[in-house]
Structure formats: structure tokens, C-alpha cells
Amino acid sequence: MMTYIILAAGKGNNLQPLTLKYAKTSYRLDEETTVLQRMVRTIRRADKDAEIVVVVGYKAAEVKKELEGENVIFVMNPFYEVTNSISSLWFAREYLERENVAIVHGDVVFEDDIITNILTVPTDHPYVLTDSSYRSPGAYNVVSRDDRVLVMSKKLENFTAKYCCLTKLDPVSSRLLKEEIDSMINENMYDQFFEDSLVQMIMFHDFRLSCKDIAGKKWSEVDSVDDLLAAQDIHRSSAS
């Protein structure tokens, strides 16, 4: 059985004032589907036995109501206002003890093919999804060599691809990640991205993290109004 941890606790500050009343994962792709609903439902269609864990924080009650009847497990990050995704994953850390784990941001929209043929397929090694066709300074970018990640950061001036908000883990790497986020939280690094813990593992523990390039496929991380329009186009194309 695959376990999917969807991180959906953030306030979406980049989209304010649009996110003052709604979580950005609650923005509608059509009259009946939000960004988060699409992710959950598409995973469920591709993997009927999926264990889906959604970490909530900002507008938690509304997000939970939105997913009523979707058979998901909710985990609360009560400190979402002053923490980052490493803390959200820490609150869901028990699910890192599963045999096959996918960690995905709640504000991303993938074309169906990515979910069906990548996200829901078990892996025997840890890897992140990247897009070498997307070159945007200031995004969470990746430097890789021979499909091996050397570093990931928002502060890279030279990089090979953008990180696509998806990390896949096998049983060994998921437990190593759990140990690393425990260590970082114990050292008060609660304001970091959870992906920064992967970088710590690469830099200091000789952790081998691969990357899978999806250049040419359609996806959008909803960080701006333009991103939302792109996400709506992806959803519309999949529905047609």
C-alpha cells in the first residue's frame, strides 16, 4: 500500500489578498473541484487502496469540510503561522514509517499522467520530481548531475531544473528522513522547508537522492494568479 502525505497547512502568503479568506488549495479549478480535491480524487482513482494523509493548518475547518467523504486522514499543524513544511511533515512523521511514501505539496496540479504513472507507482529508491524546462530564479530549484541531486535551494543562481513539489521514498529513505526532521526540529529549525532536510542528508550523510525529469509534461504550483489559470487549463484538458 502506498502512503501519500499531502502538505496543505500553509497560509499562501504569496497569493494574498486572495488567500485572506481561503486556503490556496481551496481555489476552484471548476465549479465542483478545488486544487486539493483534484489531487485527492486523482490519486484515489489511480490507487484505490491509497492511504492519503493531509496535513492542515490555515483554514483547517474549511479544508476538512471540503474533503468530507474523501476517506483521508487529517493531521494538524497548530503552529502553521510560525513554521514551515518541515514542521508539517514532523507532525505527520509516524506515516514516514510506511513501506512506500510520497510527499506532495497540496497546492500543485499535475496532469493525470504524472499522477497515474509516477506519483502512484511504488519506488525502490528515493527521488524527487524535477522539470528542466522550467528555469525560474528564486523558485525551489535543483542542481543535479547524472540524475543525482547535488543540492536544492531557493537561493541558487545556477541550476539544472525546478523542483516539482513531489518526493518519493522507499522504506529505508523514509525512515532516514524521519530521523533527520526529528533532529532538525530538536534544533529549532522549524521554519525550514522539509526538502532542506533532504539537502542536509545529501551534504552531511552521503545520502543518494535521484531526480526524475518531467520536462514537457503539464503541471503548476499555484503561487500566483497566473499559476491558478495554468492549473485550471491542466484540469480542463484532463477532463476533456
C-alpha positions as semicolon CSV with decimal commas, in nm:
position;residue;x (nm);y (nm);z (nm)
1;M;0,000;0,000;0,000
2;M;0,123;0,347;-0,085
3;T;0,102;0,634;0,162
4;Y;0,060;0,989;0,033
5;I;0,137;1,281;0,265
6;I;-0,014;1,599;0,125
7;L;0,119;1,918;0,284
8;A;-0,164;2,173;0,294
9;A;-0,111;2,375;0,612
10;G;0,039;2,698;0,476
11;K;-0,121;3,043;0,456
12;G;-0,033;3,108;0,094
13;N;0,121;3,448;0,162
14;N;0,233;3,484;-0,199
15;L;-0,131;3,490;-0,309
16;Q;-0,258;3,747;-0,060
17;P;-0,506;3,915;-0,062
18;L;-0,666;3,621;-0,246
19;T;-0,583;3,389;0,044
20;L;-0,712;3,611;0,323
21;K;-1,041;3,417;0,336
22;Y;-0,949;3,089;0,169
23;A;-0,657;2,848;0,168
24;K;-0,496;2,845;-0,176
25;T;-0,560;2,472;-0,200
26;S;-0,932;2,561;-0,189
27;Y;-0,926;2,761;-0,510
28;R;-1,159;2,616;-0,769
29;L;-1,049;2,454;-1,091
30;D;-1,413;2,421;-1,193
31;E;-1,749;2,450;-1,017
32;E;-1,710;2,114;-0,842
33;T;-1,333;2,074;-0,793
34;T;-1,073;2,255;-0,586
35;V;-0,696;2,221;-0,621
36;L;-0,679;1,986;-0,322
37;Q;-0,988;1,786;-0,418
38;R;-0,837;1,719;-0,759
39;M;-0,517;1,581;-0,606
40;V;-0,700;1,353;-0,363
41;R;-0,954;1,228;-0,616
42;T;-0,699;1,164;-0,891
43;I;-0,478;0,968;-0,651
44;R;-0,780;0,764;-0,540
45;R;-0,879;0,682;-0,897
46;A;-0,528;0,558;-0,974
47;D;-0,473;0,383;-0,638
48;K;-0,791;0,258;-0,474
49;D;-0,600;0,133;-0,167
50;A;-0,415;0,462;-0,112
51;E;-0,357;0,585;0,242
52;I;-0,394;0,961;0,200
53;V;-0,278;1,188;0,482
54;V;-0,350;1,561;0,459
55;V;-0,163;1,798;0,691
56;V;-0,380;2,102;0,759
57;G;-0,331;2,429;0,945
58;Y;-0,458;2,752;0,788
59;K;-0,837;2,741;0,741
60;A;-0,827;2,381;0,867
61;A;-1,201;2,353;0,932
62;E;-1,284;2,464;0,578
63;V;-1,027;2,232;0,423
64;K;-1,161;1,936;0,624
65;K;-1,515;2,014;0,516
66;E;-1,401;2,033;0,155
67;L;-1,266;1,677;0,182
68;E;-1,564;1,524;0,363
69;G;-1,631;1,177;0,227
70;E;-1,292;1,153;0,052
71;N;-1,154;0,894;0,300
72;V;-0,846;1,088;0,409
73;I;-0,659;1,111;0,738
74;F;-0,610;1,462;0,876
75;V;-0,306;1,576;1,073
76;M;-0,299;1,924;1,226
77;N;-0,001;2,158;1,233
78;P;-0,121;2,402;1,502
79;F;0,185;2,624;1,454
80;Y;0,139;2,682;1,080
81;E;0,169;3,061;1,121
82;V;0,525;3,047;1,253
83;T;0,657;2,725;1,097
84;N;0,726;2,583;0,753
85;S;0,674;2,249;0,580
86;I;0,934;2,065;0,789
87;S;0,705;2,112;1,090
88;S;0,401;1,995;0,896
89;L;0,585;1,678;0,799
90;W;0,710;1,636;1,157
91;F;0,351;1,626;1,283
92;A;0,284;1,350;1,027
93;R;0,614;1,171;1,096
94;E;0,452;0,841;1,200
95;Y;0,348;0,795;0,838
96;L;0,712;0,805;0,731
97;E;0,737;0,455;0,878
98;R;0,531;0,313;0,593
99;E;0,681;0,096;0,319
100;N;0,636;0,339;0,028
101;V;0,576;0,709;0,079
102;A;0,505;1,003;-0,148
103;I;0,521;1,358;-0,012
104;V;0,347;1,617;-0,226
105;H;0,257;1,982;-0,183
106;G;-0,116;2,047;-0,160
107;D;-0,106;2,346;-0,395
108;V;0,021;2,165;-0,704
109;V;-0,183;2,046;-1,002
110;F;-0,039;1,768;-1,219
111;E;-0,172;1,636;-1,544
112;D;-0,330;1,293;-1,491
113;D;-0,037;1,106;-1,650
114;I;0,204;1,226;-1,380
115;I;-0,024;1,103;-1,102
116;T;-0,106;0,771;-1,269
117;N;0,240;0,678;-1,395
118;I;0,471;0,845;-1,141
119;L;0,305;0,954;-0,817
120;T;0,110;0,633;-0,755
121;V;0,383;0,391;-0,869
122;P;0,593;0,239;-0,587
123;T;0,966;0,311;-0,590
124;D;1,272;0,117;-0,476
125;H;1,487;0,430;-0,431
126;P;1,435;0,791;-0,320
127;Y;1,385;1,057;-0,584
128;V;1,234;1,399;-0,645
129;L;1,044;1,517;-0,949
130;T;1,208;1,797;-1,149
131;D;1,137;1,997;-1,464
132;S;1,443;2,100;-1,665
133;S;1,229;2,312;-1,900
134;Y;1,128;2,545;-1,618
135;R;1,401;2,799;-1,535
136;S;1,286;3,046;-1,272
137;P;1,535;3,214;-1,033
138;G;1,403;3,227;-0,678
139;A;1,196;2,910;-0,711
140;Y;1,296;2,595;-0,524
141;N;1,548;2,472;-0,779
142;V;1,776;2,172;-0,816
143;V;2,135;2,114;-0,924
144;S;2,183;1,758;-1,047
145;R;2,446;1,550;-1,224
146;D;2,374;1,218;-1,394
147;D;2,023;1,215;-1,243
148;R;2,163;1,259;-0,892
149;V;2,064;1,563;-0,685
150;L;2,361;1,761;-0,557
151;V;2,168;2,041;-0,389
152;M;1,822;2,202;-0,376
153;S;1,752;2,560;-0,270
154;K;1,566;2,882;-0,343
155;K;1,898;3,066;-0,343
156;L;2,069;2,904;-0,640
157;E;2,199;3,129;-0,917
158;N;2,281;2,838;-1,147
159;F;2,062;2,529;-1,155
160;T;1,951;2,248;-1,381
161;A;1,578;2,225;-1,309
162;K;1,288;2,334;-1,091
163;Y;1,170;2,105;-0,813
164;C;0,816;1,988;-0,886
165;C;0,685;1,960;-0,528
166;L;0,695;1,579;-0,518
167;T;0,929;1,346;-0,327
168;K;0,910;0,965;-0,349
169;L;1,065;0,747;-0,077
170;D;1,138;0,378;-0,029
171;P;1,125;0,220;0,321
172;V;1,488;0,297;0,409
173;S;1,494;0,659;0,290
174;S;1,159;0,743;0,452
175;R;1,293;0,637;0,792
176;L;1,616;0,828;0,736
177;L;1,410;1,137;0,657
178;K;1,209;1,088;0,976
179;E;1,531;1,082;1,178
180;E;1,660;1,395;1,005
181;I;1,346;1,603;1,057
182;D;1,339;1,491;1,422
183;S;1,696;1,616;1,459
184;M;1,627;1,947;1,286
185;I;1,310;2,016;1,486
186;N;1,500;1,939;1,806
187;E;1,749;2,206;1,698
188;N;1,466;2,458;1,646
189;M;1,483;2,450;1,266
190;Y;1,103;2,452;1,244
191;D;1,095;2,733;0,986
192;Q;1,267;2,535;0,709
193;F;1,124;2,357;0,406
194;F;1,109;1,983;0,460
195;E;1,317;1,947;0,144
196;D;1,601;2,121;0,329
197;S;1,629;1,809;0,543
198;L;1,698;1,611;0,224
199;V;1,975;1,858;0,143
200;Q;2,122;1,812;0,491
201;M;2,122;1,436;0,432
202;I;2,295;1,480;0,096
203;M;2,558;1,719;0,228
204;F;2,644;1,552;0,557
205;H;2,533;1,188;0,538
206;D;2,621;1,092;0,180
207;F;2,252;1,039;0,103
208;R;2,190;0,947;-0,259
209;L;1,881;1,123;-0,393
210;S;1,784;1,079;-0,756
211;C;1,570;1,302;-0,974
212;K;1,317;1,229;-1,247
213;D;1,277;1,495;-1,517
214;I;0,922;1,559;-1,641
215;A;1,009;1,829;-1,895
216;G;0,727;1,853;-2,147
217;K;0,455;1,738;-1,908
218;K;0,199;1,978;-1,765
219;W;0,196;2,085;-1,402
220;S;0,153;2,403;-1,198
221;E;0,238;2,504;-0,843
222;V;-0,028;2,759;-0,750
223;D;0,178;3,050;-0,620
224;S;0,024;3,327;-0,833
225;V;-0,293;3,410;-1,026
226;D;-0,116;3,307;-1,346
227;D;-0,035;2,972;-1,186
228;L;-0,401;2,925;-1,097
229;L;-0,509;2,992;-1,455
230;A;-0,248;2,741;-1,577
231;A;-0,380;2,487;-1,325
232;Q;-0,735;2,540;-1,450
233;D;-0,615;2,477;-1,806
234;I;-0,450;2,149;-1,699
235;H;-0,766;2,039;-1,524
236;R;-0,981;2,134;-1,821
237;S;-0,757;1,943;-2,062
238;S;-0,768;1,630;-1,844
239;A;-1,147;1,646;-1,821
240;S;-1,195;1,680;-2,198
